[in-house]
Amino acid sequence: MSSFDSLDAFLLAASRACCSPLAIFIQIQGFFICLALALGWALAAYVRRREIRQMKYSMKHGNTFAFLYHDINALEHSTQVNLPRVTVVMPLKGFGEHNLHNWRTQITSLYGGPLEFLFVVDTIEDPAYHAVSQLLADFKDDVDVRIVVAGMSTTCSQKIHNQLVGVQNMHKDTKYVLFLDDDVRLHPGSIGALTAEMEKNPDIFIQTGYPLDLPSGSLGSYCIYEYHMPCSMGFATGGKTFFLWGGCMMMHADDFRSDRHGVVSELRDGGYSDDMTLAAIAGAHKRLITSPPVAVFPHPLATDLNFGRYWNYLRKQTFVLESYTTQVNWIMNRALFSVHCYLSWGFVMPYIMDGIHVAAALKFYSKGNSLGETDFPVYGFKLVGCHVVCTIIELLSMWNLTRIEVKLCNLLSPEAPPLSLASYNWCLVFIAMLVDNFLYPISAVRSHFSQSINWSGIRYHLKNGKINKIERNKEKGPKFTDLGGKHLYGKKGAQSSASFLSSFSRNLAHWRQPKKYDV
């Protein structure tokens, strides 16, 4: 037998350790995590595909407006004039490369009922104020749109403060209020579809949807895509769900007027996360949250989304588990914290063991040794082979769900440039899966011990699950948002700089010529 150097001995010992009963259990657990994800995405794909079939069936039978309504009779004037009034509230912060096009898809909705849009900023110094003002100048005679200046928040997050001020300014006859993030790209029939479900079932407390991330090519953008994909299966139920995404929430306006279940007071008095707070209220009062199958929205990520901005975004996502409204909510958040951390590293560890097995084998082969000449644990290769198969199944299921959601988005927005899977790099997707799952527990633990977070230039401090201190310091905070790469600061009454003017000009061109710039 050939002599081994210290590295050979270490790799052999590590490979043997990776075949111990505990290691085998961890690896088999990893197989089941991969297959569980694959199954979840397969079920989500089934729900989305069913909607596509229904739309195509309607189109085949003469309904060219199936992207608005499956039943063409819903477009009758007698039906449209009786549609309820909807107010869309969009809390804004900063201005980025995709905002103009996103806002255009929102205010040019084909909803047939009374509709108003409220763009809410904290101050006129926000770059979003000037961008929206220019946009509204082009649409002032066509849509009911207003800019509302909310002022600075003092008792809750700035986003929640802007949302509540928007609700205070909505029309007195508004029946439903729709909260949208400014990076949501709506389909022409999205508001109509959400409203139809609310009308069909008055017991619905909140309707929600979920984004389809369009990675820009950087590893950070693929980590965002990978982070959202496991959550997406919880929104592709075609009906009842326990999940809620703050980027799209339709609710009864009267719930805010009467502060039903404390929706206003719970958000206003120390609320950090709008969706987590409202989901906790829904759970506590056994209220219904639904997600219709058409509520999937293209979400283009910033072209300059670097790894640092991804890390900041991950920190904000894990930090929401530190906020809570009740003791039961705290217990549920702790359980989610523990399970997510366990599964994340449970997903990553088998790949580390695979790497040890492969590295040990390659090292021996490079020295002219055969595995039969050593007591190399060949059983480890069987585990590696099984893991490779499970990983391929998982990636194929993720690819299939993404493909179907892209197809659905194209059907729901027939006037828009078609989305495509061609730009997705599946090697980067796999790397992002490992990176994101490895970093999640680290981010979660850091959030738990820090109890503070910087969100869009504002630092929030929590105490007993509620915001108890807010700090604003432009010098210490970031200059751009994480996902959209939006400029956070400008000068009062004017554009912030020549570079911002050029950015605005580029994005105006982006909006006017979507076929040239869009995915």
C-alpha positions as CSV (number, residue, x, y, z in Angstrom):
1,M,0.0,0.0,0.0
2,S,1.3,3.4,-0.9
3,S,2.2,5.7,2.0
4,F,-0.1,8.7,2.7
5,D,0.9,12.2,3.6
6,S,-0.9,14.1,6.3
7,L,-3.5,15.5,3.8
8,D,-4.3,12.0,2.6
9,A,-4.7,10.8,6.1
10,F,-7.0,13.7,6.9
11,L,-9.2,13.2,3.9
12,L,-9.5,9.5,4.5
13,A,-10.4,10.1,8.2
14,A,-12.9,12.8,7.2
15,S,-14.5,10.5,4.5
16,R,-14.8,7.7,7.1
17,A,-16.4,10.1,9.5
18,C,-18.9,11.1,6.8
19,C,-20.0,7.5,6.7
20,S,-20.8,7.3,10.5
21,P,-24.4,6.6,11.5
22,L,-25.0,10.3,12.4
23,A,-23.5,11.5,9.2
24,I,-25.6,9.1,7.2
25,F,-28.7,10.3,9.0
26,I,-27.7,13.9,8.1
27,Q,-27.2,13.0,4.5
28,I,-30.5,11.1,4.2
29,Q,-32.2,14.0,5.8
30,G,-30.7,16.2,3.1
31,F,-32.1,13.9,0.5
32,F,-35.6,14.3,2.0
33,I,-35.3,18.1,2.1
34,C,-34.4,18.2,-1.6
35,L,-37.3,15.9,-2.5
36,A,-39.8,17.8,-0.2
37,L,-38.9,21.0,-2.0
38,A,-39.3,19.3,-5.4
39,L,-42.7,18.0,-4.3
40,G,-43.8,21.4,-3.1
41,W,-42.8,23.2,-6.3
42,A,-44.5,20.4,-8.3
43,L,-47.8,21.1,-6.5
44,A,-47.4,24.8,-6.9
45,A,-46.7,24.3,-10.6
46,Y,-49.9,22.2,-10.8
47,V,-52.0,25.1,-9.4
48,R,-50.4,27.6,-11.8
49,R,-50.7,25.3,-14.8
50,R,-54.4,24.7,-14.0
51,E,-54.9,28.5,-14.3
52,I,-53.1,28.5,-17.6
53,R,-55.3,25.8,-18.9
54,Q,-58.4,27.6,-17.8
55,M,-57.3,30.8,-19.6
56,K,-56.5,28.9,-22.8
57,Y,-59.9,27.2,-22.7
58,S,-61.6,30.5,-22.4
59,M,-59.5,31.9,-25.3
60,K,-60.2,28.9,-27.4
61,H,-64.0,29.5,-27.0
62,G,-63.8,33.1,-28.1
63,N,-62.8,35.0,-25.0
64,T,-59.9,37.1,-26.1
65,F,-60.0,39.0,-22.8
66,A,-59.3,35.9,-20.7
67,F,-56.4,37.7,-19.1
68,L,-59.0,39.9,-17.4
69,Y,-61.9,37.5,-16.8
70,H,-62.6,33.9,-17.5
71,D,-66.2,34.8,-18.1
72,I,-66.5,37.3,-20.9
73,N,-69.9,38.3,-19.6
74,A,-68.1,40.0,-16.7
75,L,-67.1,42.7,-19.2
76,E,-70.7,43.8,-19.7
77,H,-71.4,47.4,-18.9
78,S,-74.1,46.4,-16.4
79,T,-71.5,44.4,-14.5
80,Q,-68.6,46.9,-14.7
81,V,-70.7,49.9,-13.4
82,N,-71.5,48.0,-10.2
83,L,-67.9,47.2,-9.4
84,P,-66.8,48.5,-5.9
85,R,-64.4,51.4,-5.4
86,V,-60.8,50.4,-4.7
87,T,-58.0,52.5,-3.3
88,V,-54.4,51.5,-4.1
89,V,-51.9,52.6,-1.5
90,M,-48.2,52.5,-2.4
91,P,-45.7,53.5,0.2
92,L,-42.6,54.8,-1.6
93,K,-39.0,55.2,-0.6
94,G,-36.3,56.1,-3.1
95,F,-36.2,55.8,-6.9
96,G,-34.6,53.1,-9.0
97,E,-34.2,51.7,-12.5
98,H,-37.5,49.7,-12.6
99,N,-39.8,52.0,-10.7
100,L,-41.3,54.0,-13.6
101,H,-42.3,50.9,-15.6
102,N,-43.7,49.3,-12.4
103,W,-45.7,52.4,-11.5
104,R,-47.0,52.6,-15.1
105,T,-48.4,49.0,-14.9
106,Q,-50.1,49.9,-11.7
107,I,-51.9,53.1,-12.7
108,T,-52.9,51.8,-16.2
109,S,-54.9,48.9,-14.7
110,L,-57.9,47.8,-16.7
111,Y,-60.1,47.6,-13.6
112,G,-63.6,48.8,-14.6
113,G,-64.7,50.2,-11.3
114,P,-63.9,53.4,-9.4
115,L,-60.1,53.4,-8.7
116,E,-57.8,55.8,-7.0
117,F,-54.0,55.6,-6.4
118,L,-52.2,57.1,-3.5
119,F,-48.4,57.4,-3.7
120,V,-47.2,58.0,-0.2
121,V,-43.8,59.4,0.6
122,D,-42.4,60.6,3.9
123,T,-41.0,63.9,2.6
124,I,-40.7,65.8,-0.7
125,E,-37.0,65.4,-0.3
126,D,-37.4,61.7,-1.3
127,P,-36.3,61.2,-4.9
128,A,-39.5,59.2,-5.5
129,Y,-41.5,62.4,-5.0
130,H,-40.0,64.1,-8.1
131,A,-40.2,60.9,-10.2
132,V,-43.9,60.4,-9.4
133,S,-44.7,64.0,-10.0
134,Q,-43.3,63.7,-13.5
135,L,-45.2,60.5,-14.2
136,L,-48.5,62.0,-12.9
137,A,-48.0,65.0,-15.2
138,D,-48.3,62.6,-18.1
139,F,-51.4,60.9,-16.8
140,K,-53.2,63.7,-14.9
141,D,-56.3,63.6,-17.0
142,D,-56.6,59.9,-17.3
143,V,-56.3,58.4,-13.8
144,D,-57.2,59.4,-10.3
145,V,-53.7,59.6,-8.7
146,R,-52.5,61.7,-5.8
147,I,-49.2,62.1,-3.9
148,V,-49.5,62.1,-0.2
149,V,-46.7,63.4,2.1
150,A,-46.9,61.3,5.3
151,G,-44.1,62.8,7.4
152,M,-41.7,60.9,9.5
153,S,-42.8,57.9,11.5
154,T,-42.3,58.0,15.3
155,T,-44.0,54.8,16.6
156,C,-43.7,52.3,13.8
157,S,-41.7,51.5,10.6
158,Q,-41.8,54.2,7.9
159,K,-43.6,51.8,5.5
160,I,-46.4,51.1,8.0
161,H,-46.7,54.8,8.8
162,N,-47.0,55.6,5.0
163,Q,-49.6,52.8,4.6
164,L,-51.8,54.1,7.5
165,V,-51.6,57.7,6.3
166,G,-52.7,56.5,2.9
167,V,-55.7,54.7,4.5
168,Q,-56.6,58.0,6.2
169,N,-56.6,59.7,2.9
170,M,-58.6,57.2,0.9
171,H,-62.0,58.0,-0.6
172,K,-64.9,57.8,1.8
173,D,-66.7,55.3,-0.4
174,T,-63.7,53.0,-0.8
175,K,-64.7,49.3,-0.2
176,Y,-61.3,47.7,-0.6
177,V,-57.8,49.0,-0.1
178,L,-54.9,47.4,-1.9
179,F,-51.4,47.8,-0.5
180,L,-48.6,47.5,-3.1
181,D,-44.9,47.7,-2.9
182,D,-43.5,50.1,-5.5
183,D,-41.4,47.3,-7.1
184,V,-44.5,45.2,-8.0
185,R,-45.3,45.0,-11.7
186,L,-49.0,44.4,-12.0
187,H,-50.9,42.7,-14.8
188,P,-53.8,44.6,-16.4
189,G,-56.4,42.4,-14.7
190,S,-54.7,42.0,-11.3
191,I,-56.9,44.5,-9.4
192,G,-60.0,43.1,-11.0
193,A,-59.1,39.5,-10.1
194,L,-58.4,40.4,-6.5
195,T,-61.6,42.4,-6.2
196,A,-63.7,39.6,-7.8
197,E,-62.4,37.1,-5.1
198,M,-63.2,39.6,-2.3
199,E,-66.7,40.0,-3.7
200,K,-67.2,36.3,-4.1
201,N,-66.2,35.5,-0.5
202,P,-66.8,38.3,2.0
203,D,-65.2,36.2,4.7
204,I,-61.7,36.9,3.2
205,F,-59.7,39.0,5.6
206,I,-56.7,39.6,3.3
207,Q,-55.8,38.6,-0.3
208,T,-52.2,38.4,-1.2
209,G,-49.8,37.3,-4.0
210,Y,-46.1,36.7,-4.5
211,P,-43.3,38.0,-6.8
212,L,-41.5,36.1,-9.5
213,D,-38.0,37.3,-9.2
214,L,-36.1,38.1,-12.5
215,P,-32.4,37.8,-11.5
216,S,-30.1,40.4,-13.1
217,G,-27.1,38.1,-13.4
218,S,-25.2,38.7,-10.2
219,L,-24.9,36.0,-7.4
220,G,-26.7,38.4,-5.1
221,S,-29.8,38.5,-7.3
222,Y,-29.8,34.7,-7.6
223,C,-29.6,34.4,-3.8
224,I,-32.8,36.6,-3.7
225,Y,-34.5,34.4,-6.2
226,E,-33.5,31.2,-4.4
227,Y,-34.6,32.7,-1.0
228,H,-38.1,33.5,-2.4
229,M,-38.7,30.2,-4.3
230,P,-39.3,27.9,-1.2
231,C,-41.8,30.5,0.1
232,S,-43.6,30.7,-3.3
233,M,-45.1,27.2,-2.8
234,G,-47.1,28.6,0.1
235,F,-48.7,31.2,-2.1
236,A,-49.5,28.9,-5.0
237,T,-52.4,27.2,-3.2
238,G,-55.1,28.6,-5.4
239,G,-57.0,29.6,-2.3
240,K,-56.5,29.5,1.5
241,T,-53.0,30.1,2.8
242,F,-51.3,31.0,6.0
243,F,-48.7,33.1,4.3
244,L,-48.8,36.8,3.6
245,W,-46.6,39.0,1.4
246,G,-46.6,42.7,2.2
247,G,-45.9,43.6,-1.4
248,C,-49.6,42.8,-2.3
249,M,-52.4,42.9,0.3
250,M,-56.0,43.6,-0.4
251,M,-58.2,44.2,2.6
252,H,-61.6,45.6,3.5
253,A,-61.4,49.4,4.0
254,D,-63.9,49.2,6.9
255,D,-61.5,47.0,8.8
256,F,-59.3,50.1,9.1
257,R,-62.1,52.6,9.6
258,S,-63.3,50.6,12.7
259,D,-59.8,49.3,13.7
260,R,-61.3,45.8,13.6
261,H,-59.2,43.2,15.4
262,G,-56.8,46.1,16.2
263,V,-55.4,46.2,12.6
264,V,-54.6,49.9,13.0
265,S,-53.4,50.0,16.6
266,E,-51.2,46.9,16.2
267,L,-49.5,48.3,13.2
268,R,-49.3,51.9,14.5
269,D,-48.0,51.1,18.0
270,G,-44.6,49.6,17.5
271,G,-45.3,47.6,14.3
272,Y,-42.2,46.8,12.3
273,S,-43.4,44.3,9.6
274,D,-46.8,44.9,8.0
275,D,-47.3,41.4,6.7
276,M,-46.1,39.6,9.8
277,T,-48.3,41.8,12.0
278,L,-51.4,41.3,9.9
279,A,-50.7,37.5,9.5
280,A,-50.5,37.3,13.3
281,I,-53.8,39.1,13.7
282,A,-55.4,36.8,11.1
283,G,-54.2,33.7,13.0
284,A,-55.3,35.0,16.4
285,H,-58.8,35.8,15.2
286,K,-59.0,32.8,12.8
287,R,-59.5,35.1,9.8
288,L,-59.1,33.9,6.2
289,I,-56.0,34.7,4.0
290,T,-56.2,33.7,0.3
291,S,-53.9,33.9,-2.7
292,P,-55.6,33.5,-6.1
293,P,-53.5,31.6,-8.7
294,V,-53.2,34.7,-10.9
295,A,-51.5,36.7,-8.2
296,V,-47.9,36.2,-9.3
297,F,-46.1,39.4,-10.3
298,P,-42.8,39.9,-12.3
299,H,-40.2,41.4,-10.0
300,P,-37.1,42.6,-11.9
301,L,-34.1,42.9,-9.6
302,A,-31.5,45.7,-9.9
303,T,-28.7,45.1,-12.4
304,D,-26.2,46.3,-9.8
305,L,-27.5,44.1,-7.0
306,N,-24.3,43.0,-5.3
307,F,-23.7,40.5,-2.6
308,G,-23.6,43.2,0.1
309,R,-27.1,44.3,-0.7
310,Y,-28.3,40.7,-0.7
311,W,-26.9,40.3,2.8
312,N,-28.7,43.5,4.0
313,Y,-31.9,42.1,2.5
314,L,-31.4,38.8,4.2
315,R,-30.8,40.6,7.5
316,K,-34.1,42.4,7.2
317,Q,-36.0,39.2,6.4
318,T,-34.6,37.4,9.4
319,F,-35.2,40.4,11.6
320,V,-38.9,40.2,11.1
321,L,-38.9,37.1,13.3
322,E,-37.8,39.2,16.2
323,S,-41.1,41.3,16.1
324,Y,-44.3,39.9,17.5
325,T,-47.7,41.0,18.8
326,T,-48.7,38.3,21.3
327,Q,-47.0,35.6,23.3
328,V,-48.4,33.0,21.0
329,N,-47.0,34.9,18.0
330,W,-43.6,35.0,19.8
331,I,-43.7,31.2,20.2
332,M,-44.5,30.7,16.6
333,N,-41.7,33.0,15.5
334,R,-39.2,31.1,17.7
335,A,-40.4,27.8,16.2
336,L,-40.1,29.2,12.7
337,F,-36.6,30.6,13.6
338,S,-35.5,27.2,14.9
339,V,-37.0,25.1,12.1
340,H,-35.7,27.3,9.3
341,C,-32.2,27.4,10.8
342,Y,-32.2,23.6,11.3
343,L,-33.4,22.9,7.7
344,S,-31.1,25.4,6.2
345,W,-27.9,23.8,7.6
346,G,-29.5,20.4,7.2
347,F,-29.7,21.2,3.5
348,V,-26.1,22.4,3.2
349,M,-24.3,19.8,5.4
350,P,-24.8,16.9,3.0
351,Y,-23.1,18.9,0.2
352,I,-20.1,19.5,2.4
353,M,-19.9,15.7,3.1
354,D,-20.2,15.1,-0.7
355,G,-17.3,17.4,-1.2
356,I,-15.2,15.5,1.3
357,H,-15.9,12.2,-0.3
358,V,-15.1,13.5,-3.8
359,A,-11.9,15.4,-2.7
360,A,-10.6,12.2,-0.9
361,A,-11.2,10.1,-4.0
362,L,-9.6,12.6,-6.4
363,K,-6.6,12.9,-4.1
364,F,-6.0,9.1,-4.1
365,Y,-6.5,8.8,-7.8
366,S,-4.1,11.6,-8.5
367,K,-1.4,9.6,-6.8
368,G,-2.1,6.5,-8.8
369,N,-3.8,4.7,-6.0
370,S,-7.0,2.7,-6.5
371,L,-9.8,2.7,-3.9
372,G,-9.5,-1.0,-3.8
373,E,-6.0,-0.7,-2.4
374,T,-7.2,1.3,0.6
375,D,-9.9,1.0,3.2
376,F,-11.6,4.0,1.6
377,P,-15.3,4.0,2.5
378,V,-16.8,3.3,-1.0
379,Y,-20.2,3.5,0.6
380,G,-19.8,7.3,0.6
381,F,-19.9,7.3,-3.2
382,K,-23.4,5.7,-3.1
383,L,-24.5,8.5,-0.8
384,V,-23.0,11.1,-3.2
385,G,-24.8,9.5,-6.1
386,C,-28.1,9.5,-4.4
387,H,-27.7,13.2,-3.4
388,V,-26.8,14.1,-7.0
389,V,-30.1,12.5,-8.2
390,C,-32.1,14.3,-5.5
391,T,-30.5,17.6,-6.4
392,I,-31.3,17.2,-10.1
393,I,-34.9,16.4,-9.3
394,E,-35.1,19.5,-7.1
395,L,-33.6,21.8,-9.7
396,L,-35.8,20.4,-12.4
397,S,-38.9,21.0,-10.2
398,M,-37.7,24.6,-9.5
399,W,-37.1,25.2,-13.2
400,N,-40.5,23.8,-14.1
401,L,-42.3,26.1,-11.6
402,T,-40.4,29.1,-12.8
403,R,-41.1,28.1,-16.5
404,I,-44.9,27.9,-15.7
405,E,-45.0,31.1,-13.8
406,V,-43.2,32.9,-16.6
407,K,-45.7,31.5,-19.0
408,L,-48.6,32.6,-16.8
409,C,-47.2,36.1,-16.5
410,N,-46.9,36.3,-20.2
411,L,-50.6,35.3,-20.6
412,L,-51.7,37.8,-17.9
413,S,-49.8,40.7,-19.6
414,P,-50.2,40.1,-23.3
415,E,-49.2,43.7,-24.1
416,A,-45.8,43.5,-22.3
417,P,-42.6,42.2,-23.8
418,P,-42.6,38.4,-23.0
419,L,-40.5,37.1,-20.1
420,S,-38.1,34.3,-20.8
421,L,-36.1,31.6,-19.0
422,A,-33.2,32.1,-21.3
423,S,-31.5,34.6,-19.0
424,Y,-31.5,32.2,-15.9
425,N,-28.2,30.7,-15.1
426,W,-28.9,27.4,-13.3
427,C,-25.4,26.9,-12.1
428,L,-25.6,30.2,-10.2
429,V,-29.0,29.0,-8.9
430,F,-27.4,26.0,-7.4
431,I,-24.6,28.0,-5.9
432,A,-27.1,30.5,-4.5
433,M,-29.0,27.6,-2.9
434,L,-25.9,26.7,-0.9
435,V,-24.9,30.3,-0.1
436,D,-28.4,31.4,1.0
437,N,-29.0,28.4,3.2
438,F,-25.6,28.6,4.8
439,L,-26.0,32.3,5.6
440,Y,-29.6,32.2,6.8
441,P,-28.9,30.9,10.3
442,I,-26.0,33.3,10.7
443,S,-28.2,36.2,9.8
444,A,-31.0,35.0,12.0
445,V,-28.7,34.6,15.0
446,R,-27.2,38.0,14.4
447,S,-30.7,39.6,14.2
448,H,-31.7,37.9,17.4
449,F,-28.8,39.3,19.4
450,S,-28.7,42.8,17.8
451,Q,-32.4,43.6,18.1
452,S,-31.8,46.5,15.6
453,I,-31.8,46.8,11.8
454,N,-31.1,49.5,9.2
455,W,-34.0,49.6,6.8
456,S,-33.7,52.1,3.9
457,G,-31.5,54.5,5.9
458,I,-33.5,54.3,9.1
459,R,-32.4,52.2,12.1
460,Y,-35.1,50.5,14.1
461,H,-34.6,49.2,17.7
462,L,-37.0,46.6,19.1
463,K,-38.0,45.9,22.6
464,N,-40.5,43.1,23.5
465,G,-41.2,42.6,19.8
466,K,-42.1,46.3,19.2
467,I,-40.2,49.3,17.8
468,N,-39.2,51.4,20.7
469,K,-36.5,53.6,19.1
470,I,-36.0,55.1,15.7
471,E,-32.8,56.7,14.5
472,R,-32.2,58.6,11.2
473,N,-28.7,59.3,10.0
474,K,-28.1,59.8,6.3
475,E,-24.3,59.7,6.8
476,K,-24.2,56.3,8.4
477,G,-27.0,54.5,6.4
478,P,-27.0,53.1,2.9
479,K,-27.5,55.3,-0.1
480,F,-29.5,52.7,-2.1
481,T,-32.2,50.2,-1.4
482,D,-31.3,46.5,-1.5
483,L,-33.4,44.9,-4.3
484,G,-34.3,47.8,-6.5
485,G,-31.0,49.8,-6.0
486,K,-33.2,52.9,-5.5
487,H,-31.6,56.3,-4.6
488,L,-32.8,57.0,-1.1
489,Y,-31.9,60.7,-0.7
490,G,-32.4,63.9,-2.7
491,K,-32.6,67.6,-2.1
492,K,-35.8,69.4,-1.1
493,G,-37.6,70.7,-4.1
494,A,-35.0,69.7,-6.6
495,Q,-33.3,66.7,-8.0
496,S,-30.4,65.6,-5.9
497,S,-27.6,65.8,-8.4
498,A,-26.7,65.5,-12.1
499,S,-26.2,61.8,-11.7
500,F,-29.7,61.5,-10.4
501,L,-31.0,63.5,-13.3
502,S,-29.3,61.2,-15.7
503,S,-30.7,58.2,-13.8
504,F,-34.2,59.6,-14.1
505,S,-33.7,60.2,-17.8
506,R,-32.5,56.6,-18.3
507,N,-35.5,55.3,-16.5
508,L,-37.9,57.5,-18.4
509,A,-36.5,55.9,-21.5
510,H,-36.9,52.5,-19.8
511,W,-40.6,53.3,-19.3
512,R,-41.3,54.7,-22.7
513,Q,-39.4,51.9,-24.5
514,P,-40.1,48.7,-22.5
515,K,-39.3,46.4,-25.5
516,K,-35.8,47.7,-25.6
517,Y,-34.9,47.4,-21.9
518,D,-37.3,44.9,-20.3
519,V,-36.7,41.2,-19.7
